[in-house]
């Protein structure tokens, strides 16, 4: 069985929509464009979601890796 590393998983999610949950309970949804070894993330077409509803459109955002608690396919 082939082992999957976290950065490999993120690489497969590149250019796909992901959900990013932050320590402050903010949930962002957008297209994963880039990331680095610190899990700093760039999302394109990002939107802030509250209780499953759109709160606001943010566009292109950079998220510092140490604020992220979860990244999941949308």
N, C-alpha and C positions, 0 to 999 in steps of 0.2 A: 504494500500500500504506500502510495506516494504521500509524503508529508507536505502540508501547505503552511507556509510561513505568513505572518500577518502582512508583510509588505507585498508578498505575491498576491494575496487576496485583494489588497488595495489596487494593485496594478491591474488586475482583471476587472475592477470596478471603474477604471478610468474611462471617461466620456459616457458614463451611465449615471442615472439619477440615484442619489444616496440621501439618507437621512442622517444628519449629524446632531447629536444631542450634547449639550454643553453642561458644565457643572452648575451654572446658574439656572438650569431647567429650560433654557431656550432650545427650541428645536428648529433646525434649518433644513430645508430640502433644496437640492440643486444638483447640477451636473458636476461630477468630480473631474477637475481639469489637471490638478497637480498636487503632489505631496512630497515630503522629504522624510529623512530618517527620524525626525522629531515628531512626525505626524502633523506638522504644520500643513494646512490644507487650503487649496484654492477651489472655490465653487463658482460656477457660472450659472446665471439665471436663478440665483438663490432667492428663496422665499422664507420668511419667518412664519411658522405655524403655531397656533395656540388652540388647544383642544380640537385638533384636526381641521381647523379652518384657517384660511389665509389671513394673517395679520397685516403683513406688508411685503412688498417686493423689494429686494435689496440689490439685485443684479450681480456684479462680480464682487466676491468677498474673499478675504484672507482670514483664516481662523488659526490662531495660535494653538499648537498641539497640546499644551498642558491644560487647556480649558475644555478639551474634548473628553467625554466619557464613553461615547458610543458612535460607531459609524456602521450603517446598515443599508442594504439595498432598499430602494424606495418601492 
